[in-house]
């Protein structure tokens, strides 16, 4: 055990450069030198080819991509006089959007090469330590066998990691970067250039002209998330308790009836509800025919009615899922505890308050936190039911029932203010991440994990 710990204490790269042989020293400048010197042809070739390809890309394209990232373009597209033809012709300019994307991709490629360079140095250090210990360096076939055996997990993870880097991290960094530019409807590429503006967009949203829209929409988003989560949880638990009541017949049929709503795609249910609740829909027509109302109820056209409507319709969609989870918890509750409470004279409400509900809440708290975050970003219910409406003349690009996420959509698709949409996306992420972190770490489920 002592010998293993002693072997795992690697020397520093500085010490490796001082004590290593020529091939080891060359590895600091020419990747794969140490591997090639020790006849690890495949590994050495991979390191060397990667460095050559990177340097070729850096000279031919990389330096330009990195340099243009600072300005995001200097040449605007426009008409210039062609002296040969004597007429104005369209001159292509810089595309700020592509320059930003290629610049971020160039930074990621540099990071990948840096990681590969460190791996190259670690490989050189490993070979040096093997020599110092009097052990033989593994051959190419032994390395291949290792990649398909004890390091097979690393082999399998290589391609997915590269995919995550360029198809997840790259778009994410691009979206975040847009928040620090003036990429809006007045600066749309390729006709126009956009530039860096620092934190101006954040100030505009939090303390500028957009604040009169942001804070009301934020307030409604939080109210919606709380009510949508609480109502589905409370009525889902209540429905599960009613179905699991002793003496109730055909429990399986009752569960099936309520679960059928989950079998119908959510967007279909929402579109049907939208048709049922509009001013000339069946619900208003029936109520007027029965003489219960004189005029149509503005379920979707009045701001207050619309907010109540989306919460009630969301219950129709969310209660069955909570009912199923609660049913599983209730059926696995310790019966001896409940029987002991009954013997001691506790009524049904006291048993529910002190035994049933605390245990349901204990199990479902992580799911409730997840549902709350999901409701903050619940695009479907709002967009398909009200479309964010009714319109509000006091808001910029948002309606009375728009959440932050649907407002972000409007800013992107309708008003084409991509910089403001990016700021809203970052704020949504910060709110969701902060709440999740605080809530999860303070739950009993987390503390007892």
N, C-alpha and C positions, 0 to 999 in steps of 0.2 A: 504493500500500500504506500509506503514511504517512497519507494523508487518511482512509482507511477506519478505521484505528485511532483517529484523532483524533475521528471521528464517533461511534464506539462508546463513547467515554468520557462517560457520561451524567452530568448534574448530579444532586445529591442532592435528595431530596424537600423538605428544608428550604429549599434555595436556590430550588427550583421555586415554593414558596409565596411566597417573598419577591419574586421577579422576574416571576412569572406574571401574566396579566391577570385580570379579574374571574371569567371563566368557569373559568379554571384554578384559582383560589383556591376557587371554589365546589365544585370536584370533591373537595376534602378533606372537605366536609360533605354535599354532594348528589352522589351518584355519577352519572356520565354527563353532568355539566354541560358539560364541555369538549367532549365528543363532540357533544352537541346543538347547541352554539354553532358548531361547525364542520360542521354539516349531516350528521353521521354518525348518521342517525336510528335505524337498527336497533341499532347498538352502544350508543348512548346510552340507548335505550329499555330494552334488556336490563339495563344497569346500574341504571337508575332503578327499574324494576319490581322487580328483585331486592331493592333496598334497602327499598322500600315494603312488599313482601311480608314481608321479614324483620322489619321494625319492627312490622307488624301481628301477626305470629306471636309476637314477643317480648312484646308487651303482653298479648295474649289468652291465651297459653299458656306461652311460653318462660320468663318470669320465675318462674312457679310451678314449672315442671319443674326449673329450676336450683336454686331455693331448697329444694325437697323432696329434692334429691339429698344435702343435708347430713344430714338426719335419716332418710330412707327411710321416712317416715310416722310419724304420732303418734296416729292414731285407730285403735284395734283394732276388729275386727268382734266383735259380741256382742249379747246380748239387752238391751233397754231397755224400761222400762214405758211403754206408750202411755196417756197420761191420758185420751184420748178413748175408746179402746176398753176400757181397764181391763185389758189383758192385755200380757204381754211380747212384743215384736216384734223381729225381727232387724234390727239397724242395720248397714249396710254401713260398712266401715272402709277405711283406706288399704291398697293392695296394694304392698308393698315391692318385689316383683319388677318390676312395671310402672313404678314410680317410678324405680327404678335404670335400667331400659332407656330410659325417656323422658329421663332426665337425661343419660345418655351421648349419646343422639341429639341432644339440645339442644346439648351441647358441640360435637359434630361439625358441626352446622349453623352454629354460631358460627365455627368454623374455616373452613368453606366460604365464609361471607360475608367473613371476614377476607382470605382468598386473593383473592376477587373484588374486594374493596376495593383491594388492592395492585395487581391487574391494572388497575383503573380509574385508579389514580395513574400507573402506567406508561404507559397509553394517553394520559393528559393530558400527561405529560412528552414522549412521542413527538411529539404534536401541537405542543407548544411548541418543540421542537428543529427540527421541520420549518419552522415559521414563522421561527425565527431564521436558518435556512439559506436562506430565501427559496423554499422548496419548497411545493407545493400538498398539502393534506391529502387522503388518499384518500377517495373517495366510498363510499357504501353498496354500490354495485355492484362497485366495485374491492375492497372488503373481502370481499364474498361470493365473488368470483373467487379471491381469495387463500386463503380457507378451503377452496376446492375444488381448489386447485392446489398452491402451494408449502407451505401450512400444512394440507394435507389430512390429514396424520397426526394433527395436534392435534384436528381435527374428529372423526375416527374414534375417538380415544382418550377423548373426553369422557364418553360414556355408559358404557363399560367402567370408567373410573375411578370414576364415581359408584356403579356397581354394586359394585365392590371396597370402596368406602368404607362403604356401608351394609349389604352382605351378607357381608363378610369382616371388615373392621376393627371394625365395630360389635359383632358377636357375640364377636369376640376380646377386645375391651375389656370387654364384659359378663362374659365368663368370668373374666378376670383380676380384675375388681372383686369378684366373688363370693368370691374367696380372702381378702378382707379384711373379710368379714362373718361373722355367725353363722347363715348360711342352712343349716340342717340339719333333721333330722326333728322337732326340737322347735320350730322356727320356720318352719313351712310357710305361705306365703301362699295365699289371702287371709285365712285365719282368724287367722293370727299375723303379727306384724311381725318383720323381722330388721334388725339395725343394724350399723354399722361396729365392728370389733374390732381394727383395725390388724394387727399381725404375730402375733397370738395363735395363729392357725391354723398358721403356719409353725413356731412354737415347739412347738406340740402335736405336729406330725408329726415334727420333727427331734429334739426333746429331751423330749417329754412322753409321755403314755400311748400315743400312736400310734407312737412310735419302735420299740417291740417288734415291730410289724408292718412298718413301713416299711423298716427296714434289712435284715431277712431277705428281703423281697420284692425290694428293690433288688439284693441280692447274687445272688439266683437270676436276676433279669433280666439282669444283666451276664454271668453264667456261661452262661446260655442263649444270649445274643446271640453270645458268642465261639465257643462250641461249634457252634452252628447255622451260623455263617458259615464257620468253619474246615473243618468236616466236608464241607459242600457244595462248597467250593472244592477241597479236596484230592482227594476222590473224583471230582469232576467232571473235574479235570485228568487224573487217573489213567485214567478211562474214555475220555477223548479220546485219550490216548496209546495205549491198547490198541486202539482202533478204527482209529487211523491207523498202526498197525504195518505195516511192509512185509510183504507176503505174505498178509495177512488178506483173505479173499474176502468179497464181498457187504457192503462197508462201508456202502453206502447203506441196505441193509436193517437193519443193526445200529443205525444212527443213528435210523432211522424207529421201530424198536421202542422205543427209550428215549425218543424225543420224543413218543410217543403219550400219555405221562402228562401232558404239557402241554396236550393237546387236551381232556382231561377237566377240567371246572371243579374248582377246588381244594376247594371245600366238599363236593362229592360224594365225592372221594377221601378226605377226612378223616372224613366220616360213615361211609363203608364201612369204613375202618380202625377206627373206634370200635366198630362192630358185630363185626368180626372179632376184636378184642382183648379184648372184655369177658369176664367170668368164665364165661359159658355160650356163648361164641362158638365158631366153627368151629376156630380155632387151638387153644384149650385142649381142646376136645372131641377133636380129632384126636390131640394129644399124649397125652391120657389113654388113648385107645383103643389107641394103639401101645405103651402101657406105659412111655413115657419119663418121665412124671410121675405122681405119686399124687393130686395135687390141683391145681386151676386156679391158674395163675400170675397174681398180681394186677397185670396190666399197667397198669391205670388206677386201681386202688384203693389201692395202696401208694405212699407218697410217693416213695421212691427209684425203684421200678419205673416210676412214672408219669413222672418226669423223664427217665429213660433212654428211655422209649417215645416221648415227644414229640420228642426229638432224632433218634431213628432214623427216625420217620415223616417228619419235616421233610426228612431226606436224600432220601427217596423223591420228594419234591416239588421240592427245590432242585437236585439233582445234574444232571438233564437240561439245565437252563438254563445252568449253568456249563459243561457238556460242549460245548454248541453254541458258546459264545463261545470256549472254549479251542481247539476244532477250527479255527475261523477263524484264530486266531492261529498255531497250529501249521502250518497249510497255507501261511501267508505268511512263515514263518521263512526267513532267507537260507540256502539250501542250500550255498553255497560255504563258509560258516563251519563247518557241520556236517561237510562232506566233509573240510575241512582238519583238523578235530579228529580224525576217524577215521584220516586218514593219519598223524597224529602219534601214534597209538596210544591215543587215548581210547576208553574203553568206553562202553556205552549209559548207564550211570548217571552217569558223569562229564560226558557231553554234556548229559544232562538237568539236572544240578546247575549247570553253568557256562554253558550256552547257552539251553536251552529254558525252564527254569523262571524264570530272571531276566527273560526277555523277556515271558513270560506274566504274571508278577507286575507288571512295569512297566506293561503295558497295562491290567491288570485292577484295579490298586490303587484308582482312583476308584470302580469298581463294587463292590469289596469294602467300602469305607467306606460306600457307600450301602446295601449289603446288611446291614451291621452295624446301622446306624440303623434300617433296616426291621425287623430282627429284634427290636430293643428295643421296637418298636411292633407286633410281629406278633400281632395280635389273633386271627386266624382259627384258627391251629394250636392254640393253647391252648384257646380257647373252644369250638371244635367237637369237639376230641378229648377233653379232660378236663373242660371247663367250669370250669377253675381248681382242681378237686379233686385229691385227696381233701381233705375238710374238715380244718381245723386249728383246734383249740379255743384255741390260743394267739394266733391272729390275729384282728383285727377286720375282718370283711367280706372276708376273703381266704382262699383255699385254698393247699395246698402247692405247686401249680404255677402259681399266678397270677403274671403279670407286673404291672409297674406299670400298664400300660394296661388290663389286664383287671380289676385291683383298682379302678382309676378307674371302670370300667363298673359294678362291683358297688356302689361307694359312691354312684353316681348313681341306678341303677335299683332296687337292693334296699334299701339302708339309707337312701337319700335324704339323705345328708350331702354336699350340693352344695359346701359350702365346702371340705371336705377333698379332694373330687374335683378341685376347681379348683387347689388347692395341688399335688396330684400332677401335674396337667397342666402346670403351670408348671415344676415340677422336671424332668419329662420333656423339655420344650422346652430348658431350660438345659443338661441333660446332652447332648442330641443336638446342639445348636448348638455347644457348647464342643468336644466331641469332633470334630465335622465340621471346624470351623475349624482346630483344631490338626493333625488328621490330613491334611487337604487341603494345607495350607501346607507340610508337611514331606515330602510325597511327591516323588519324582523327576519324576513326570508334571507336577506343578504348577511345579516349578522350571525345567523345560525348555520350558514352554508359552510 
